[in-house]
Structure formats: structure tokens, C-alpha cells
Amino acid sequence: MRNFITGILLAASLSISCAAHAHLMVAEQGTLNFDESGAYLVVAIDPSSFPGADADNDGHLSVQEFKGAHRDIFNAIQQQVFMTQGETKQKIEGLILSPQTAHHGDQTGIEQIVVMGKFVGVDHKQGLRFHNGFYGKGNDKQLAMRAKYKRLGLSQRFTLTAKQQAAKVF
């Protein structure tokens, strides 16, 4: 009985430890989850997409640099991550930026910026397109997206690049 309890405690502590170090989102990936009111966005963007935020020009974005450039990063994301419905441009509402640091070693450097928010009132049946303008410093990254409308059983995967910055959703 004692070994059983010890095993349970060990398994629980390992799972909690692993969860505490997990990223909120996989790098260069994102999701759009639709419901009747719009689409919820979660996407991970490479911090090298914001070279102006790297104040010391060392090629890495630190937590301090992120804090100092937060407003500029926020505004850039509002301009370059959006949806279009016909001629109408839908910006992210309730935008939240979450810098994610490295798991190991120096945890002052940001590995990715997780972007969360909602596109309110978008209709998946009306020529909806998702746009992203961030592909790293050399424009060499890709963004793998997954769109889902669970209630309707719709699911779609698409990949965006610097050359193909938008895709039709559903």
C-alpha cells in the first residue's frame, strides 16, 4: 500500500511539474474556434517579427524589452493580424499578449508571443479570410492554423507564409 501511495504521489508531482513548464501554444501555430458570436483566436508569433522592440540589438527579445515595446507590438498586431469579410476588415477585440519564455536556462528571453482575442460578428459563410503579417525577422517562418466550428462539425487546416499571408476560412 505504501509503494502504491508513493507511486501516485510521484506521478502527480511529475505531471504537475511538466504542466508548469508547458507553453500555452506551440510556436508558429494557431487556432480559430468559431461559435455563433464570432471566432476566438490563439496564435503564437515569433518575437523576431518585432525587430524594433529589440532595444539592445542582440537578436533576442527580453521580457524587459517586451514590456518597453508592448504598446508598439500591440498596435502592430492589430494592424497585421485580422480577418476580412468581403470588403470589411475585422480587428481583434479583447487583444491579450502573453510573452512565453524559455523552459530551460536563461528565462529572461522570449521564445514566442501568444496572441489571444476574438473576432466578433464574423460569419463563416460569407467569404471569410484570415490574415497574418508576421513571419519572423527573415520572413522565413510559417504559421500553421486550424479553424474549427465544433457545433457544425467544421474543421480546416491551412498554412500561411510571407508569400501567402491570407487564406479563406471554411
C-alpha positions in Angstrom: 0.0 0.0 0.0 2.8 2.4 0.9 4.5 1.8 -2.5 1.2 2.4 -4.3 0.7 5.8 -2.5 4.3 6.8 -3.2 3.8 5.9 -6.9 0.7 8.0 -7.0 2.4 11.0 -5.4 5.4 10.7 -7.7 3.2 10.5 -10.8 1.1 13.5 -9.6 4.2 15.6 -8.9 5.8 14.8 -12.3 2.6 15.7 -14.1 2.3 19.0 -12.2 5.9 19.8 -12.9 5.5 19.1 -16.6 2.4 21.2 -16.8 4.0 24.1 -15.0 6.7 24.3 -17.8 4.3 23.8 -20.8 3.8 26.5 -23.3 0.4 28.0 -23.8 0.7 27.4 -27.5 3.1 25.6 -29.9 5.4 28.0 -31.7 4.2 29.3 -35.2 0.8 27.6 -34.7 -2.7 29.0 -34.1 -6.3 28.2 -33.8 -9.6 29.9 -34.7 -12.5 28.5 -32.7 -15.9 29.6 -34.0 -19.3 29.9 -32.3 -22.4 31.9 -33.1 -20.8 35.2 -31.9 -17.6 35.1 -33.8 -14.1 33.4 -33.7 -11.7 33.1 -30.8 -8.1 33.4 -31.8 -5.0 31.9 -30.2 -1.7 32.2 -32.2 2.0 32.0 -31.3 4.2 34.6 -33.1 7.9 34.6 -33.3 9.3 37.6 -31.4 11.9 38.3 -34.1 8.9 39.6 -36.1 9.3 42.8 -34.0 13.0 43.8 -34.6 12.2 47.4 -33.4 11.4 46.0 -29.9 14.9 44.6 -29.6 16.4 47.7 -27.9 19.9 46.3 -27.4 20.0 44.8 -30.9 21.2 41.4 -29.7 18.8 39.5 -31.9 16.7 38.3 -28.9 13.6 39.9 -27.3 13.9 40.1 -23.5 11.0 40.4 -21.1 12.1 44.0 -20.3 12.3 44.9 -24.0 8.8 43.4 -24.5 7.4 45.5 -21.6 9.0 48.6 -23.1 7.6 47.9 -26.6 4.3 46.4 -25.5 2.2 49.3 -27.0 4.0 49.2 -30.3 3.7 45.3 -30.5 0.0 45.6 -29.6 -0.6 48.1 -32.4 1.4 46.2 -35.0 -0.6 43.0 -34.2 -3.9 45.0 -34.5 -2.7 46.1 -38.0 -1.4 42.8 -39.3 -3.5 40.1 -37.7 -7.1 40.4 -38.8 -10.0 38.8 -40.7 -11.8 40.2 -43.8 -15.4 39.6 -44.7 -15.8 40.9 -48.2 -14.5 44.5 -48.0 -14.9 44.7 -44.2 -11.8 44.4 -42.1 -12.4 42.8 -38.7 -9.8 43.6 -36.0 -9.1 41.5 -32.9 -11.2 42.6 -29.9 -10.1 42.0 -26.3 -6.5 41.5 -27.5 -4.2 39.9 -25.0 -0.4 39.4 -25.5 1.4 36.8 -23.4 5.2 36.5 -23.8 6.4 33.0 -23.3 10.0 32.5 -22.0 12.3 29.5 -22.5 11.8 26.3 -20.5 15.4 25.9 -19.5 18.4 28.2 -18.9 18.0 31.9 -19.1 14.3 32.6 -18.7 14.6 36.3 -19.5 14.4 35.7 -23.3 11.1 35.4 -25.0 10.6 32.4 -27.3 7.2 33.3 -28.6 4.4 35.8 -28.1 1.0 34.2 -27.7 -1.8 36.4 -29.1 -5.4 35.9 -27.9 -8.6 37.7 -28.7 -11.9 37.5 -30.6 -13.2 38.4 -34.0 -16.7 39.5 -33.1 -19.6 39.0 -35.5 -17.7 37.3 -38.3 -19.8 34.9 -40.4 -18.1 31.7 -41.6 -20.5 31.5 -44.6 -19.6 34.9 -46.1 -16.2 34.9 -47.8 -14.2 35.0 -44.6 -10.4 35.3 -44.8 -7.7 35.2 -42.0 -4.7 37.4 -42.5 -1.3 37.3 -40.7 1.7 39.5 -41.4 4.3 38.1 -39.0 6.9 35.5 -40.2 10.0 36.2 -38.2 12.9 38.6 -38.9 13.8 37.0 -42.2 10.2 36.3 -43.2 11.2 32.6 -43.2 8.6 31.3 -40.7 5.3 29.7 -41.4 2.0 29.8 -39.4 0.1 26.6 -39.3 -3.6 27.4 -38.4 -6.6 25.2 -37.5 -10.1 26.6 -37.7 -13.0 24.7 -36.0 -16.7 25.3 -35.7 -17.4 22.4 -33.3 -21.2 22.7 -33.3 -21.4 22.5 -37.1 -18.6 19.8 -37.3 -16.4 22.0 -39.5 -12.7 21.8 -39.3 -9.9 23.2 -41.6 -6.1 23.4 -41.6 -4.1 25.9 -43.5 -0.6 27.3 -43.6 0.3 30.9 -44.1 3.7 32.2 -45.2 5.3 35.6 -46.1 4.2 35.0 -49.7 0.7 33.7 -48.8 -0.4 35.8 -45.9 -4.1 35.1 -46.1 -6.4 32.1 -46.5 -10.1 31.6 -46.9 -11.7 30.1 -43.8 -14.4 27.4 -44.5 
